[in-house]
Amino acid sequence: MNNRPLLGQVLTSDALRELADERTLGRGMDYFKRNLVTLTDVMAGEVVAEVVGGDIYEVRLFVAEGGRLAYACDCPVGDDGVFCKHAVATALAWFAQGEKDEAGDGSAPSATANARARHPHTQVDVIFGFLLEQDESTLRQLILEGCQISKRLREKVLLMARMDKGSAIGALKAAVRQATRISGFLDWQDAHGYAEQLEDLATMLSARIADGDKRLVEVLEMAIAHAESALEHIDDSNGHVFPAIEALQKVHLEACLALRPDPVALAERLLAFQMEGQWDTFSANTVQIECNQR
C-alpha cells in the first residue's frame, strides 16, 4: 500500500526557503513573474513543468520513497543535484494553482497570490487563453484539423452534430448507433475511449429529457442494449465501460420518472431485459419506477 504523503505536505514555502538561497529564490521568482513556467503534469505526488531559460528545461518536483521531497531539472545546475532557479519557479507556479500547503503556514511565498490571476501556468491554461483570443474562423479550422488527427475528437463532434438535429427520434437513434458501435474486439487500452463515448452519449441524452418526448426512454434502452452487446467484445479489465453503461441506466431512470411512459409497455420491455440480458442493468430502475408509480 502506498502511504506516501501528498506533494503539498512536503513542498511548502518553508521547504522552499531551506532548499534555495536568497539569490536563487529571487531568480526563480523572476522566472515565475515573467510567465516562463508551464506546468505540463500535475498529480497528487508530482508536478512536472517546462521552464524557459537559456533553453527549455524540464523540472520534476515529487514525493520520493520515505516521503521526502525530491527534485530534478535537466539544466546544468540541476544536473549537479542543486535545487535551481527553475525548480523554484516551478514550485511558485504550483503554489499559484491553489495547492494547499498543509505542512507549512498555508501560504506560498509573497507575490504568488497576486500573480495567480494574471499568469496561466498549465498547458490547459495556455491553450485556453490562446483560444479566447482567436476568431470563429480560426477556431473552426483548429477543430477540423483536430478531428482529422484525433479519432476520439472526431467521434465526439459527430455525436454532437447528430444530436443537434433537433429532437427527432431518428436523429437520436443514429447518434446512439454511432456512439455504441465497435469494430472488432477492443482491448483494455481502447476500452477507456469507448467508455468516454458512452458517457458523452449519456450526457447528451439526459439533456433531451426536457424535450418531453416519451420515446426517449426507448432510445435509452436501445443505447444500453447496444452497449451491453458491445461489452461482450471488449476487454473491460480496467472497469471503465460498465460504469458508463450504468450512467446510461441512470439517465433512463431519470427519463422514466420525468416522462412517465406507458407503464405496461415499459414493464414488458424491462422484464425482457431482465430475462434475456446478462448484466442485470435495469434491476434498480424496475424497483424505483414501480415505487414511484404507486
C-alpha positions as CSV (number, residue, x, y, z in Angstrom):
1,M,0.0,0.0,0.0
2,N,1.3,3.4,-0.9
3,N,1.5,5.6,2.2
4,R,3.5,8.5,0.7
5,P,2.3,11.9,1.6
6,L,0.8,14.3,-1.0
7,L,3.1,16.8,-2.6
8,G,1.6,19.6,-0.6
9,Q,2.7,18.1,2.6
10,V,6.4,18.2,1.6
11,L,6.6,21.0,-0.9
12,T,5.9,24.0,1.3
13,S,7.1,27.6,1.5
14,D,9.4,26.7,4.4
15,A,10.9,23.8,2.5
16,L,11.5,26.1,-0.5
17,R,13.4,28.6,1.7
18,E,15.5,25.7,3.1
19,L,16.4,24.3,-0.4
20,A,17.3,27.6,-2.1
21,D,19.4,30.6,-1.1
22,E,18.0,34.1,-1.5
23,R,19.6,34.7,-4.9
24,T,18.1,31.5,-6.3
25,L,14.7,32.3,-4.8
26,G,14.8,35.8,-6.4
27,R,15.8,34.5,-9.8
28,G,13.1,31.8,-9.6
29,M,10.5,34.4,-8.6
30,D,11.6,36.5,-11.6
31,Y,11.1,33.5,-14.0
32,F,7.7,32.9,-12.4
33,K,6.6,36.6,-12.7
34,R,7.7,36.6,-16.3
35,N,5.4,33.7,-17.1
36,L,8.2,31.4,-18.2
37,V,6.8,28.3,-16.5
38,T,4.3,25.9,-17.9
39,L,3.0,23.1,-15.7
40,T,2.7,20.1,-18.0
41,D,1.6,17.5,-15.5
42,V,0.1,18.0,-12.0
43,M,-0.6,14.9,-9.8
44,A,-1.1,14.3,-6.2
45,G,2.6,13.4,-5.6
46,E,4.3,15.1,-8.5
47,V,4.5,18.2,-10.7
48,V,6.3,18.4,-14.0
49,A,7.0,21.7,-15.7
50,E,8.8,23.3,-18.6
51,V,10.7,26.4,-17.8
52,V,12.1,28.7,-20.5
53,G,15.6,29.9,-19.8
54,G,18.7,29.7,-22.0
55,D,16.9,26.6,-23.2
56,I,13.6,24.9,-22.3
57,Y,14.3,22.8,-19.2
58,E,12.1,20.1,-17.7
59,V,11.6,20.2,-14.0
60,R,10.2,17.5,-11.7
61,L,9.2,18.0,-8.1
62,F,7.9,14.8,-6.5
63,V,7.5,12.8,-3.4
64,A,10.1,10.1,-3.2
65,E,10.4,6.9,-1.1
66,G,10.3,7.7,2.6
67,G,8.0,10.7,2.0
68,R,10.8,13.1,1.2
69,L,10.7,15.9,-1.4
70,A,12.8,15.1,-4.4
71,Y,13.6,17.2,-7.4
72,A,15.2,17.1,-10.8
73,C,16.0,19.6,-13.5
74,D,17.9,19.0,-16.7
75,C,19.7,22.3,-16.6
76,P,23.5,22.2,-15.8
77,V,22.9,23.3,-12.2
78,G,20.1,20.9,-11.7
79,D,22.2,18.0,-13.2
80,D,24.5,18.6,-10.2
81,G,21.7,17.9,-7.8
82,V,21.1,21.5,-6.8
83,F,17.6,23.0,-6.3
84,C,17.9,25.5,-9.1
85,K,16.1,28.7,-10.1
86,H,14.0,26.6,-12.5
87,A,12.8,24.3,-9.6
88,V,12.0,27.5,-7.6
89,A,9.9,28.9,-10.5
90,T,8.1,25.5,-10.8
91,A,7.3,25.5,-7.1
92,L,5.9,29.0,-7.3
93,A,3.8,28.2,-10.3
94,W,2.5,25.1,-8.5
95,F,1.7,27.2,-5.4
96,A,-0.2,29.6,-7.6
97,Q,-2.5,26.8,-8.7
98,G,-4.0,26.9,-5.2
99,E,-2.5,23.7,-3.9
100,K,-2.8,23.5,-0.2
101,D,0.4,23.9,1.7
102,E,-0.5,21.5,4.5
103,A,2.8,21.3,6.3
104,G,3.8,24.9,6.2
105,D,2.0,28.1,7.1
106,G,-0.7,27.6,4.4
107,S,0.6,30.3,2.0
108,A,3.0,30.5,-0.8
109,P,5.9,32.9,-0.7
110,S,4.8,36.5,-1.3
111,A,3.6,37.8,-4.7
112,T,2.3,34.4,-5.9
113,A,-1.3,35.2,-4.9
114,N,-1.4,38.3,-7.0
115,A,0.3,36.6,-9.9
116,R,-2.2,33.7,-9.8
117,A,-4.9,35.7,-11.6
118,R,-2.6,37.1,-14.2
119,H,-0.5,34.2,-15.4
120,P,-1.5,30.9,-16.9
121,H,0.7,28.1,-15.6
122,T,-0.6,24.9,-17.1
123,Q,-0.8,23.7,-20.7
124,V,-4.6,23.9,-20.5
125,D,-4.4,27.5,-19.2
126,V,-2.1,28.5,-22.0
127,I,-4.3,26.8,-24.7
128,F,-7.5,28.3,-23.2
129,G,-6.0,31.8,-23.1
130,F,-4.9,31.4,-26.7
131,L,-8.3,30.2,-27.9
132,L,-10.1,33.1,-26.2
133,E,-8.2,35.4,-28.5
134,Q,-9.0,33.6,-31.8
135,D,-11.8,34.4,-34.2
136,E,-14.5,31.9,-35.1
137,S,-12.9,31.0,-38.4
138,T,-9.6,30.1,-36.8
139,L,-11.4,28.0,-34.1
140,R,-13.4,26.1,-36.7
141,Q,-10.2,25.3,-38.6
142,L,-8.5,24.1,-35.5
143,I,-11.4,21.9,-34.6
144,L,-11.4,20.4,-38.2
145,E,-7.7,19.7,-38.0
146,G,-8.1,18.2,-34.6
147,C,-10.9,15.9,-35.9
148,Q,-8.6,14.7,-38.7
149,I,-5.9,13.8,-36.1
150,S,-7.9,12.5,-33.2
151,K,-10.5,9.8,-33.7
152,R,-11.8,10.5,-30.2
153,L,-12.5,14.2,-31.0
154,R,-13.9,13.3,-34.4
155,E,-16.4,10.8,-32.9
156,K,-17.4,13.4,-30.2
157,V,-18.0,16.1,-32.7
158,L,-20.0,13.7,-35.0
159,L,-22.1,12.7,-32.0
160,M,-22.8,16.4,-31.1
161,A,-23.7,17.1,-34.7
162,R,-26.2,14.3,-34.9
163,M,-27.7,15.3,-31.6
164,D,-28.0,18.9,-32.8
165,K,-30.6,17.9,-35.5
166,G,-33.4,18.7,-33.0
167,S,-35.4,16.2,-31.0
168,A,-36.2,13.9,-33.9
169,I,-36.1,10.4,-32.7
170,G,-34.5,9.2,-35.9
171,A,-31.5,11.5,-35.3
172,L,-31.2,10.4,-31.7
173,K,-31.1,6.7,-32.8
174,A,-28.5,7.5,-35.4
175,A,-26.4,9.1,-32.7
176,V,-26.9,6.1,-30.4
177,R,-25.8,3.7,-33.2
178,Q,-22.7,5.8,-33.8
179,A,-21.7,6.1,-30.1
180,T,-22.2,2.4,-29.2
181,R,-20.8,0.8,-32.4
182,I,-17.4,-1.0,-32.2
183,S,-15.4,-2.6,-35.0
184,G,-14.0,-6.0,-33.9
185,F,-12.5,-6.6,-30.5
186,L,-11.5,-3.7,-28.2
187,D,-8.5,-4.3,-25.9
188,W,-8.2,-2.7,-22.5
189,Q,-6.2,0.2,-23.9
190,D,-9.1,1.2,-26.2
191,A,-11.9,0.5,-23.7
192,H,-11.4,3.8,-21.9
193,G,-12.1,5.8,-25.1
194,Y,-15.3,3.8,-25.7
195,A,-16.4,4.4,-22.2
196,E,-15.9,8.1,-22.6
197,Q,-18.0,8.0,-25.7
198,L,-20.8,6.3,-23.8
199,E,-20.6,8.9,-21.1
200,D,-20.9,11.7,-23.7
201,L,-23.9,9.9,-25.0
202,A,-25.5,9.7,-21.6
203,T,-24.9,13.4,-21.0
204,M,-26.4,14.4,-24.3
205,L,-29.5,12.1,-24.0
206,S,-30.0,13.5,-20.5
207,A,-30.3,17.0,-21.9
208,R,-33.1,15.6,-24.2
209,I,-35.4,14.8,-21.3
210,A,-36.5,18.5,-21.4
211,D,-37.9,17.9,-24.9
212,G,-40.8,15.9,-23.3
213,D,-40.8,13.1,-25.8
214,K,-41.7,9.8,-24.1
215,R,-39.9,7.9,-26.9
216,L,-36.6,9.0,-25.5
217,V,-37.0,6.2,-22.9
218,E,-36.9,3.6,-25.7
219,V,-33.9,5.3,-27.3
220,L,-32.0,5.0,-24.0
221,E,-33.0,1.3,-23.8
222,M,-31.6,0.9,-27.3
223,A,-28.3,2.6,-26.2
224,I,-28.0,0.3,-23.2
225,A,-28.8,-2.8,-25.3
226,H,-26.2,-1.9,-27.9
227,A,-23.6,-1.1,-25.3
228,E,-24.2,-4.3,-23.4
229,S,-23.8,-6.2,-26.7
230,A,-20.6,-4.4,-27.4
231,L,-19.3,-5.2,-23.9
232,E,-19.1,-8.9,-24.9
233,H,-16.3,-7.9,-27.3
234,I,-14.4,-5.6,-25.0
235,D,-11.6,-6.2,-22.5
236,D,-13.0,-4.2,-19.7
237,S,-10.5,-5.4,-17.1
238,N,-9.8,-1.8,-16.0
239,G,-13.5,-1.4,-15.3
240,H,-14.3,1.7,-17.5
241,V,-17.1,0.5,-19.7
242,F,-19.7,-1.0,-17.3
243,P,-19.8,2.2,-15.2
244,A,-20.5,4.1,-18.4
245,I,-23.4,1.8,-19.1
246,E,-24.6,2.4,-15.6
247,A,-24.5,6.2,-16.4
248,L,-26.9,5.5,-19.3
249,Q,-29.1,3.4,-16.9
250,K,-29.3,6.4,-14.5
251,V,-30.4,8.7,-17.3
252,H,-33.0,6.0,-18.3
253,L,-34.4,6.1,-14.8
254,E,-34.5,10.0,-14.9
255,A,-36.3,9.9,-18.2
256,C,-38.9,7.3,-16.9
257,L,-39.6,9.4,-13.8
258,A,-39.9,12.6,-15.8
259,L,-41.7,11.5,-18.9
260,R,-43.8,8.7,-17.4
261,P,-44.1,6.4,-20.5
262,D,-46.8,3.8,-20.7
263,P,-46.2,1.6,-17.6
264,V,-47.4,-1.7,-19.1
265,A,-45.2,-1.4,-22.2
266,L,-42.3,-0.3,-20.1
267,A,-42.7,-3.2,-17.7
268,E,-42.8,-5.6,-20.5
269,R,-39.6,-4.2,-22.0
270,L,-37.7,-4.2,-18.7
271,L,-38.9,-7.7,-17.9
272,A,-37.5,-8.8,-21.3
273,F,-34.2,-7.1,-20.5
274,Q,-34.0,-8.9,-17.1
275,M,-34.9,-12.3,-18.6
276,E,-32.7,-12.1,-21.7
277,G,-29.8,-9.9,-20.7
278,Q,-26.6,-10.8,-19.0
279,W,-25.9,-7.7,-16.9
280,D,-29.0,-7.0,-14.8
281,T,-28.7,-3.4,-15.7
282,F,-32.3,-2.4,-15.2
283,S,-32.9,-4.1,-11.8
284,A,-32.6,-0.8,-9.8
285,N,-34.8,1.0,-12.4
286,T,-37.6,-1.5,-12.2
287,V,-37.9,-1.2,-8.4
288,Q,-37.7,2.6,-8.3
289,I,-40.2,3.1,-11.2
290,E,-42.6,0.7,-9.6
291,C,-42.4,2.5,-6.3
292,N,-42.8,5.9,-8.0
293,Q,-46.0,4.8,-9.8
294,R,-47.8,3.5,-6.7
